[in-house]
Amino acid sequence: MSKLMLINNVQGHECRIAIIENDRLEELYTERVSAASHVGSIYKGRITNIEPSIQAAFVDFGGAKNGFLHISDLHPKFFPKGKNSTEQVGRRSSHRSRPPIQECLKRGKEIVVQMTKQGIGTKGPTLTTYLSIPGRVVVMMPGMSHVGISRKIEDEDARSKIRTILDELSIPEDMGVIVRTAGVDRSKRDMQRDISYLERLWKAVTKRIESSNVPSEIYQESDLVIRTIRDVFDSEVKRIVCDGEDVAVKVKEFLDVAVPRSRCDVEVYRGKQGIFGEFGIEDEIQEVHARRVELKKGGSLIIDQTEALVAIDVNSGNFRGANNAETNALKLNLEAAEEICRQLRLRDMGGVIVIDFIDMREESNRRTLERKLRDILKRDRAKSKVLKISNFGLVEMTRQRLKPSLKQTQFSRCPHCDGTGLSMSQESIALAVLRDLQIACSDENVAKIDVAVCLDVAHHLCNAQRYIITNLENTTDKSITITAAPDLSGSDVRITCTNSRGTNVSWDSLKNKKSKTGEKQFVNIKSILNDEKSSPSRRATDTRKKKTGDVAPEPITTTGTFIDEVEQLHQQLDKTGDATTDETPPKKSRRRGRRGGKNRRKPTSETNGKTEDTVEPTETGNNLQKSDEPQKDSESEEKPVKEKSSHRRSDRRPDKKQAEKASDKAQDDNGSAEKTDADTSDSTTQEKVPTESNGTDESGEPVKKKSRRRGRRGGRRRRKTTTESADGPSENPSTE
C-alpha cells in the first residue's frame, strides 16, 4: 500500500501537508506563520506564581501567556531531598509520593522548561521539566536513566531485536533513550549515529542555557516540513511532491541524513492550477469543516465540537442492506467507525469524545465494533483510550490534544452571537433599551439620555416604540435621543447620561444604584381603588379626555370604574322593580336534581290547549281575592313557564310520570280551593276552577299522589304520600 505526500508552502503565510492513501485524503497538517506551533521548544523562564490549591506553578517563559507547570511534570531533582537524582524512562514517581509544590519551587526561581501542549482559548501552554530531544530513530531524554521502546511497536520479535541492539550501544551517562517506531528494522549503525547527533545537540543547548537571560528561547523545534517527515515518513511513502524548489531541496537533504537508504522520489510541481487542486483534494479539505459527513453506503455523521467534548452521532439515513436489522446496524457502525477515526485525524480533535452508534442487541456485535475502533486508532500518532460500549449504546473515548483543532485555527468566533449561532431579536433588544431608559429617567440628576444602537434596532425604537418613549419623556421631563451607530452591531447598546450642567453621569453607577431607604415604593391596590371612588372629579376628567380624543379609548374591563357603574345600574333596577317594565322576563328554571333525573320542575298542565291557572291563598285571613276587584299584580306575580329547549330529554320523549304529577298538582289546588269556599261564604275564586280533576278517578276511589324525593337519587328520605278524598287530604305513610 503506497502513500503520496503533497507539500503546499506559501512562503511567509501558510504551509499545508497532505498524505493521500488509495486516492483518498487520510492526514492533513496545516500551520500558519501567525500561529506557528512551539510544541517541543525549550525555554528558560522564571516562576511567577505558585498555587498550592491545584499543586501547580505558573512560569514566565517569554510567551503571550504564562505557562502551566503541574507537580506531576516536575523532575525529582527539584525536590527538597532529590538533588542530582534521576528516574527511569517510563517509570515516573506517582503523584501521591511527590512532596508539595510549594516546598519544591519558590517565586522568582529560574527554571528550564519545555512546551508539551499549545495554549487553547484562554488557557496558557502546558510545560514540563522532563526535557526530550527527538531524533529520526530515537528520542534522547536528559536527566533520565535506562532505555525504552515505543509502546506502538507491538511485535515481540521486533522488540527483542531492538533490545539486543540497545545493549550494544554506547549511551552517555544521565541520558535516557527511547526507540521510536521508525527504529524498527534499523541497524546498529543508524541508531548510534542518531544518538551521537542528539548528544552534540544537547551540549550546545546546555551552553546556551548558561549564557542566556531570562526569559529566552533555548531550543526551537523544526518547522512543519521537517517535523512531518521526521515523525510521519515511513517506508510506505513512495513519492513526495513539493510546489517549490527550495522546499524540495530541504526535504532531499533531510532524507539523505535521516534515511539514507530511502527510495522515495522527491518531485517539484510546476503547474498553474495548484498542487492540491491538481490531485483533487481541495474539495475534500473544504468538506472537513462541514458539520454533516456523508457515508458511502447511505448513512451520515453529525459532528459537534464544544469546549468540553466532541459529540458524534451516527445516522442510518437511507442505508439499506440485508433484511436483518442487526446485520445492517453492524455494517453501518463498522463503516462509521473507520470514517470517525479519519475525521478525528483530519480535524485534529482531542479531549473527551462521545460517539452514538446505531443500537445493537447482540453482545458479539458490540465487541466486534470495539475491536475495529481500537485497531484503526493504532495508526493515529495521538494517544487515545477507548471504553466499552455503555448500556445506552455510547462509546466514550479520549484523544491526546497537542494543539488547537483545525476548526479553531481557521475560524474566528462570531462577534454577534459569540459562537452560539443565535442572536437577540430587534424587539428583545428594544425592550431591554426601554427598561434601561426607565432606570435612567428615575434618577433626578439625569437631564438628557443618549442611546446608541445598531441601525435596525434604532428604526424599531423610533417607530414601533415611539409612543412609549414620548410618554416617558413627558412624564419624567427628560430628553431622550435615539442614534443609529454604524460601529455597533447586534445587541450592542451604548447609553450616555448627562445632567443639567452637561456633565456626564456614569451609567454603571445608575444601574447599580439602589432606591433610597424610607421612600414609599409600594402602594396597596385597595387604597388606590378607594381614592378613585372618593374623587369623582377624576373620573369626569378622564371621561372628558376620552370625548375630546386626547387619549385612545380603553377597552372595557372588569376592573376600576366599570364595576362601580354596573353596581349603580343594579341598584336602579332594584328600586324601580316591575314598574318600569310591562312584562316580566321569563325566569330561568332551576333544576332540582341531576340531568336526566326525575326531580325536575313540574310542567304546567294543559287542558284543551289552554293553560290552567291555580289560585293561591292570601296571607291575611282565609279569604280569597274577589273576582270583581282589579287584578293589579296578578300578571306580575304569576311565574311564567320557560319553554324547554328541544335537546332536553323530556321534550324528545314525553314522560308519563311527569304528566301524572302535573295532574295531581291541579287536583291539589282544586281541593284546597273548595275547602276555602266552604269556610268563607263571602269570598269567591278569581278564576273558574276546572271540574275535570276532583281528586278521584272514574270509579270514585281516591287517587294517591306519588312521593317526591328530597335527597339524592336512590336515597331513603322520601316525602309522605297524600291521599285525597272527598273529605280532604289525609297523610298516609309511603308504601314504597
Backbone hydrogen bonds, N-H to C=O, Kabsch-Sander energy under -0.5 kcal/mol:
donor,donor_aa,acceptor,acceptor_aa,energy
3,K,236,E,-2.3
4,L,20,I,-2.2
5,M,239,R,-2.3
6,L,4,L,-0.5
6,L,18,A,-3.0
7,I,241,V,-2.5
8,N,6,L,-0.5
8,N,16,R,-3.3
9,N,7,I,-0.6
10,V,8,N,-0.5
10,V,14,E,-3.3
11,Q,9,N,-0.8
13,H,10,V,-2.5
14,E,10,V,-1.3
15,C,31,E,-2.4
16,R,8,N,-3.2
17,I,29,Y,-2.8
18,A,6,L,-2.3
19,I,27,E,-2.2
20,I,4,L,-3.0
20,I,18,A,-0.5
21,E,24,R,-2.7
22,N,2,S,-0.6
26,E,19,I,-2.4
27,E,19,I,-1.4
29,Y,17,I,-2.7
31,E,15,C,-1.8
33,V,13,H,-2.5
35,A,32,R,-0.6
36,A,33,V,-1.0
40,G,115,M,-2.5
41,S,38,H,-1.8
42,I,219,Y,-2.3
43,Y,113,V,-2.9
44,K,216,S,-2.6
45,G,43,Y,-0.6
45,G,111,I,-2.9
46,R,60,D,-1.4
47,I,109,K,-2.4
48,T,58,F,-2.8
49,N,58,F,-1.3
51,E,56,A,-3.0
54,I,51,E,-0.8
55,Q,51,E,-0.7
56,A,51,E,-1.7
57,A,69,L,-2.9
58,F,49,N,-2.7
59,V,67,G,-2.1
60,D,46,R,-2.7
61,F,59,V,-0.9
67,G,59,V,-2.9
68,F,125,P,-2.7
69,L,57,A,-2.8
69,L,67,G,-0.5
70,H,68,F,-0.5
71,I,55,Q,-1.8
73,D,70,H,-1.4
74,L,71,I,-1.4
75,H,73,D,-0.5
78,F,75,H,-2.2
79,F,76,P,-1.6
82,G,79,F,-1.3
85,S,82,G,-1.6
87,E,143,G,-0.8
89,V,145,S,-1.8
91,R,88,Q,-1.8
98,R,95,H,-0.8
103,E,100,P,-1.2
104,C,100,P,-0.6
104,C,101,I,-0.7
105,L,101,I,-2.3
108,G,47,I,-2.6
109,K,106,K,-1.8
111,I,45,G,-2.3
113,V,43,Y,-2.3
113,V,111,I,-0.5
114,Q,128,T,-2.3
115,M,41,S,-2.0
116,T,126,T,-2.4
117,K,126,T,-1.3
118,Q,402,L,-2.3
123,K,120,I,-1.9
126,T,117,K,-2.2
127,L,68,F,-2.8
128,T,114,Q,-1.5
129,T,73,D,-2.4
131,L,129,T,-1.2
133,I,140,M,-3.0
135,G,138,V,-2.1
139,V,178,I,-2.2
140,M,133,I,-2.4
141,M,176,G,-3.1
143,G,174,D,-2.3
144,M,141,M,-1.2
145,S,87,E,-2.7
148,G,177,V,-2.6
150,S,179,V,-1.9
153,I,150,S,-1.3
154,E,152,K,-1.0
159,R,155,D,-2.0
160,S,156,E,-2.4
161,K,157,D,-1.8
162,I,158,A,-2.0
163,R,159,R,-2.2
164,T,160,S,-1.6
165,I,161,K,-1.6
166,L,162,I,-2.5
167,D,163,R,-1.7
168,E,164,T,-0.6
168,E,165,I,-1.0
169,L,165,I,-0.6
169,L,166,L,-0.8
171,I,169,L,-0.7
175,M,172,P,-0.8
176,G,141,M,-2.4
177,V,146,H,-1.0
178,I,139,V,-1.9
179,V,148,G,-2.2
180,R,137,V,-2.8
183,G,180,R,-1.7
184,V,181,T,-1.3
186,R,183,G,-1.6
191,M,187,S,-1.7
192,Q,188,K,-2.3
193,R,189,R,-2.2
194,D,190,D,-1.8
195,I,191,M,-2.1
196,S,192,Q,-2.1
197,Y,193,R,-1.9
198,L,194,D,-2.0
199,E,195,I,-1.9
200,R,196,S,-1.9
201,L,197,Y,-1.9
202,W,198,L,-2.1
203,K,199,E,-1.7
204,A,200,R,-1.6
205,V,201,L,-1.8
206,T,202,W,-2.3
207,K,203,K,-1.9
208,R,204,A,-1.7
209,I,205,V,-1.9
210,E,206,T,-1.5
211,S,207,K,-1.2
212,S,208,R,-1.4
216,S,44,K,-1.5
218,I,42,I,-2.6
218,I,216,S,-0.5
219,Y,42,I,-1.7
227,R,223,D,-2.5
228,T,224,L,-2.4
229,I,225,V,-2.0
230,R,226,I,-2.4
231,D,227,R,-2.5
232,V,228,T,-3.0
233,F,228,T,-1.0
233,F,229,I,-0.6
237,V,234,D,-1.4
238,K,3,K,-1.7
238,K,236,E,-0.8
239,R,3,K,-0.9
240,I,265,D,-2.9
241,V,5,M,-2.7
242,C,267,E,-2.5
243,D,7,I,-1.2
248,A,244,G,-1.8
249,V,245,E,-2.3
250,K,246,D,-1.8
251,V,247,V,-2.1
252,K,248,A,-2.2
253,E,249,V,-2.3
254,F,250,K,-1.9
255,L,251,V,-2.2
256,D,252,K,-1.9
257,V,253,E,-1.3
258,A,254,F,-3.2
259,V,255,L,-1.8
262,S,259,V,-1.4
265,D,238,K,-1.7
267,E,240,I,-3.1
267,E,265,D,-0.5
269,Y,242,C,-3.5
278,E,274,G,-2.2
279,F,275,I,-1.2
280,G,277,G,-0.7
281,I,276,F,-2.2
282,E,276,F,-0.7
285,I,281,I,-1.8
286,Q,282,E,-1.6
287,E,283,D,-1.6
288,V,284,E,-0.7
288,V,285,I,-0.5
289,H,286,Q,-0.9
290,A,287,E,-1.2
293,V,301,L,-2.5
295,L,299,G,-2.8
298,G,295,L,-0.9
300,S,315,N,-2.1
301,L,293,V,-2.8
302,I,313,D,-2.2
303,I,291,R,-2.5
303,I,301,L,-0.5
304,D,302,I,-0.5
304,D,311,A,-2.7
306,T,304,D,-0.5
306,T,309,L,-2.5
310,V,352,V,-2.3
311,A,304,D,-2.8
312,I,354,V,-2.6
313,D,302,I,-2.3
314,V,356,D,-2.3
315,N,300,S,-2.7
315,N,313,D,-0.6
318,N,298,G,-1.1
319,F,316,S,-1.7
321,G,322,A,-0.5
328,N,324,N,-1.9
329,A,325,A,-2.2
330,L,326,E,-1.9
331,K,327,T,-2.3
332,L,328,N,-2.4
333,N,329,A,-2.3
334,L,330,L,-2.2
335,E,331,K,-1.9
336,A,332,L,-2.4
337,A,333,N,-2.4
338,E,334,L,-1.5
339,E,335,E,-1.8
340,I,336,A,-2.6
341,C,337,A,-1.9
342,R,338,E,-1.6
343,Q,339,E,-2.5
344,L,340,I,-2.3
345,R,341,C,-1.6
346,L,342,R,-2.4
347,R,343,Q,-2.7
348,D,344,L,-1.0
349,M,344,L,-1.3
351,G,399,R,-2.9
352,V,308,A,-0.6
353,I,397,M,-3.1
354,V,310,V,-2.8
355,I,395,V,-2.5
356,D,312,I,-2.8
357,F,355,I,-0.8
357,F,393,G,-1.1
366,R,362,E,-1.3
367,R,363,E,-2.1
368,T,364,S,-1.9
369,L,365,N,-2.0
370,E,366,R,-2.0
371,R,367,R,-2.3
372,K,368,T,-2.1
373,L,369,L,-2.2
374,R,370,E,-2.1
375,D,371,R,-2.3
376,I,372,K,-1.8
377,L,373,L,-1.7
378,K,374,R,-0.8
379,R,376,I,-1.2
380,D,377,L,-1.3
385,K,398,T,-2.0
387,L,396,E,-2.5
390,S,394,L,-2.6
393,G,390,S,-1.7
395,V,355,I,-2.6
396,E,394,L,-0.5
397,M,353,I,-2.4
398,T,385,K,-2.2
399,R,351,G,-1.8
400,Q,383,K,-3.1
402,L,400,Q,-0.6
406,L,347,R,-2.5
409,T,405,S,-1.6
410,Q,406,L,-1.5
411,F,407,K,-1.2
418,D,414,C,-1.5
420,T,417,C,-1.4
429,I,425,S,-2.1
430,A,426,Q,-2.5
431,L,427,E,-2.4
432,A,428,S,-1.9
433,V,429,I,-2.1
434,L,430,A,-2.2
435,R,431,L,-1.9
436,D,432,A,-1.9
437,L,433,V,-2.4
438,Q,434,L,-2.0
439,I,435,R,-1.7
440,A,436,D,-2.4
441,C,437,L,-2.7
442,S,438,Q,-1.0
443,D,440,A,-1.1
446,V,443,D,-0.6
447,A,498,T,-2.9
448,K,498,T,-2.1
449,I,479,S,-3.2
450,D,496,T,-3.0
451,V,449,I,-0.5
451,V,481,T,-3.1
452,A,494,R,-2.9
453,V,451,V,-0.5
453,V,483,T,-2.4
458,A,454,C,-2.3
459,H,455,L,-2.2
460,H,456,D,-1.9
461,L,457,V,-2.4
462,C,458,A,-2.3
463,N,459,H,-0.7
464,A,460,H,-1.3
465,Q,460,H,-1.3
466,R,463,N,-0.8
469,I,465,Q,-1.9
470,T,466,R,-2.5
471,N,467,Y,-2.3
472,L,468,I,-2.2
473,E,469,I,-2.0
474,N,470,T,-2.2
475,T,471,N,-2.2
476,T,472,L,-1.7
477,D,473,E,-1.5
478,K,473,E,-0.8
479,S,447,A,-1.7
480,I,478,K,-0.5
481,T,449,I,-2.5
483,T,451,V,-3.0
485,A,453,V,-3.1
485,A,483,T,-0.7
488,L,485,A,-1.1
492,D,489,S,-1.5
494,R,452,A,-2.4
496,T,450,D,-2.8
497,C,505,V,-0.7
498,T,448,K,-2.3
499,N,503,T,-2.2
502,G,499,N,-1.5
505,V,497,C,-3.3
510,L,506,S,-1.2
511,K,507,W,-2.0
512,N,508,D,-1.7
513,K,510,L,-0.6
519,E,516,K,-1.3
521,Q,519,E,-1.0
528,I,524,N,-1.1
529,L,525,I,-2.1
530,N,526,K,-2.3
531,D,527,S,-1.9
532,E,528,I,-1.8
533,K,529,L,-1.9
534,S,530,N,-2.1
535,S,531,D,-0.7
538,R,535,S,-0.8
539,R,535,S,-0.8
540,A,536,P,-2.2
541,T,537,S,-2.2
542,D,538,R,-2.1
543,T,539,R,-2.7
544,R,540,A,-2.4
545,K,541,T,-2.1
546,K,542,D,-1.9
547,K,543,T,-2.0
548,T,544,R,-2.1
549,G,545,K,-1.1
550,D,545,K,-1.8
551,V,545,K,-0.6
562,F,559,T,-1.0
563,I,560,G,-0.8
564,D,560,G,-0.9
565,E,561,T,-2.3
566,V,562,F,-1.9
567,E,563,I,-2.1
568,Q,564,D,-2.2
569,L,565,E,-2.0
570,H,566,V,-2.0
571,Q,567,E,-2.1
572,Q,568,Q,-2.0
573,L,569,L,-1.9
574,D,570,H,-2.1
575,K,571,Q,-1.7
576,T,572,Q,-2.2
577,G,573,L,-2.2
579,A,576,T,-1.5
581,T,578,D,-0.6
591,R,589,S,-0.6
592,R,599,N,-0.5
593,G,599,N,-1.5
597,G,594,R,-1.9
600,R,598,K,-2.1
607,T,610,K,-2.4
608,N,606,E,-0.5
610,K,607,T,-1.7
612,E,605,S,-1.4
613,D,611,T,-0.6
616,E,614,T,-0.5
618,T,623,N,-0.6
621,G,619,E,-0.8
629,E,626,K,-0.8
632,K,630,P,-1.3
637,E,633,D,-2.1
638,E,634,S,-1.1
642,K,640,P,-0.6
648,R,645,S,-1.4
652,R,648,R,-1.6
653,R,649,R,-2.4
656,K,654,P,-0.5
659,A,655,D,-1.4
660,E,656,K,-1.8
661,K,657,K,-2.2
662,A,658,Q,-2.0
663,S,659,A,-1.9
664,D,660,E,-2.4
665,K,661,K,-2.1
666,A,662,A,-1.7
667,Q,663,S,-2.0
668,D,664,D,-2.3
669,D,665,K,-2.1
670,N,666,A,-2.0
671,G,667,Q,-2.5
672,S,668,D,-2.2
673,A,669,D,-1.9
674,E,670,N,-2.0
675,K,671,G,-1.9
676,T,672,S,-1.7
677,D,673,A,-1.8
678,A,674,E,-1.6
679,D,675,K,-1.3
680,T,676,T,-2.1
681,S,679,D,-0.6
694,N,692,E,-0.8
697,D,701,E,-1.9
700,G,697,D,-1.1
703,V,695,G,-1.6
705,K,722,T,-1.6
710,R,717,R,-1.0
711,G,717,R,-0.8
715,G,712,R,-2.1
718,R,716,R,-0.8
719,R,708,R,-1.1
721,T,732,N,-0.6
723,T,721,T,-0.5
723,T,730,S,-3.4
724,E,703,V,-1.2
724,E,722,T,-0.6
725,S,728,G,-0.8
730,S,723,T,-2.7
732,N,721,T,-2.0
